[in-house]
Amino acid sequence: MQIRRLLPLSLVASGCCFAGAIVNPALPGLTVVNLGSPVSPSGAYYYTALDFLDDYTLLLAVGTPAGASQSETIYSMTVNRNGSGAITSLGAPTPDFSVTVSTGAVYSNIVAGGLTTAPDGTVLYDTKSVGYLGQYSGGSSQLSALSGILGGLGYVPAGSSSQLLLSTSTGTWYDLAYAGGAISVGPALSLGIAADSFAYFPAGFGPSLSTAGILVGNAAAQAIQLYGINPSTGQPTGSALNVVFAPSSSPEGLGYGLARDPVSGDFLFTGSNNEIYLLGGASTGAATPEPATFALFAAAAILLAARESRTRS
């Protein structure tokens, strides 16, 4: 698909403030669009994870701590696009499915910044404040404990294939592998890069961001930050560059949730007051999919077929 220069309804020019998000003025050609607050959680809860199910469907986790049911609802909503493929708005949210986020007497857990779809259609996720790796398939969830405060979870390019990574808000990362309904966890990697969420960042996103990297949401720093990427392992490297940041007055940090649009190559991230923002670049070429994207489309077809089957039954 041939992609476009972003033509949003309302923009943040570089260096201007808009509802808690400021684009780094040293990075020309970037724009931010506020897509609104589709879900209004009660209390001090906030959006914690985003993921594209397919080109026109977005999944959203809202960090409502689990009660006695020990589960959390995942919402889906339509992604509306213009004729060039740019996201212009989000449709009404619909409770889609529930995932288990706690076991035993742990009732305060929430889905963390990781929410992704494996090649076989299984939804993978992680949790905090008590760390679990979870998988949802066939209407049920499985949890495995992993100590620490977990963050992002997703696939990134690594060599000629892709790598499933898990980040934490304390700077430790893990290589994961998912196959046959099982998740295996590699040794802890002390990268020193805090990430509540992350996504692959392609080369050529803007005139001042010409190389590939890893974009992370760092809520403690109230920023969306860019790091380099090790092309062999997919792991982030180097020091942080603040791409978008929030003023110190914001009640919550930016980037508990972050996802890359598989159509346009732009990014969606969560904001200070339960907004969802779109970060657009200056590229006018088609989005270059990472290796896991083709598997994502196949997984989406599996999930959609399962939903249609449940609807007919």
FENDAHU-V953787 format. One record per helix or strand of 3 or more residues. SS is the DSSP state (hx for helix, st for strand). FROM is the first residue (numbers start at 1). LEN is the number of residues. Records with the same first field share a line. If there is no record, write none. Layout:
BEGIN
SS = FROM-LEN  FROM-LEN
END
This chain:
BEGIN
st = 21-3  31-4  47-8  57-6  71-11  87-4  94-7  110-8  123-6  132-6  140-6  150-9  161-8  172-8  182-4  197-5  213-6  223-7  236-10  258-3  267-4  276-5
hx = 292-21
END
